[in-house]
Amino acid sequence: MIPFFVQIKCHLGRAYEVADQIANAEIASEIYSTAGDYDLLVKFYVDSQTEIGHFVNEQVHRFEGIRDTYTIITFKAF
């Protein structure tokens, strides 16, 4: 499995709603609220054949209340 993170910027006042939608979809490993430019940090795992760009576009961007995303591809955990 390949881990990666997506930072999510939500429309004002919708961060908890977006987090609940992602949690209910059971596609994320972990979901954190954050301070700063983005409202949520979400950790996903996909199998090695899954195209991360397609996954984000089709599985993450579909949730109401998301304004912007920033995907972080990881290489190795220490």
VENLIN-V595936 format. One record per residue. N is the residue number from 1. RES is the residue in one letter. PHI is phi as a letter, one per 30 degrees, with the letter a starting at -180 (NA if undefined). Layout:
BEGIN
n=N res=RES phi=PHI
n=N res=RES phi=PHI
END
This chain:
BEGIN
n=1 res=M phi=NA
n=2 res=I phi=c
n=3 res=P phi=d
n=4 res=F phi=a
n=5 res=F phi=c
n=6 res=V phi=b
n=7 res=Q phi=d
n=8 res=I phi=b
n=9 res=K phi=c
n=10 res=C phi=c
n=11 res=H phi=d
n=12 res=L phi=e
n=13 res=G phi=i
n=14 res=R phi=c
n=15 res=A phi=e
n=16 res=Y phi=d
n=17 res=E phi=d
n=18 res=V phi=d
n=19 res=A phi=e
n=20 res=D phi=d
n=21 res=Q phi=d
n=22 res=I phi=d
n=23 res=A phi=d
n=24 res=N phi=d
n=25 res=A phi=d
n=26 res=E phi=h
n=27 res=I phi=c
n=28 res=A phi=c
n=29 res=S phi=d
n=30 res=E phi=b
n=31 res=I phi=b
n=32 res=Y phi=b
n=33 res=S phi=d
n=34 res=T phi=b
n=35 res=A phi=c
n=36 res=G phi=j
n=37 res=D phi=d
n=38 res=Y phi=b
n=39 res=D phi=c
n=40 res=L phi=b
n=41 res=L phi=b
n=42 res=V phi=b
n=43 res=K phi=c
n=44 res=F phi=b
n=45 res=Y phi=b
n=46 res=V phi=b
n=47 res=D phi=d
n=48 res=S phi=d
n=49 res=Q phi=d
n=50 res=T phi=d
n=51 res=E phi=d
n=52 res=I phi=d
n=53 res=G phi=e
n=54 res=H phi=d
n=55 res=F phi=e
n=56 res=V phi=d
n=57 res=N phi=d
n=58 res=E phi=c
n=59 res=Q phi=c
n=60 res=V phi=c
n=61 res=H phi=d
n=62 res=R phi=d
n=63 res=F phi=d
n=64 res=E phi=d
n=65 res=G phi=j
n=66 res=I phi=d
n=67 res=R phi=c
n=68 res=D phi=a
n=69 res=T phi=b
n=70 res=Y phi=b
n=71 res=T phi=c
n=72 res=I phi=c
n=73 res=I phi=d
n=74 res=T phi=c
n=75 res=F phi=c
n=76 res=K phi=a
n=77 res=A phi=c
n=78 res=F phi=c
END
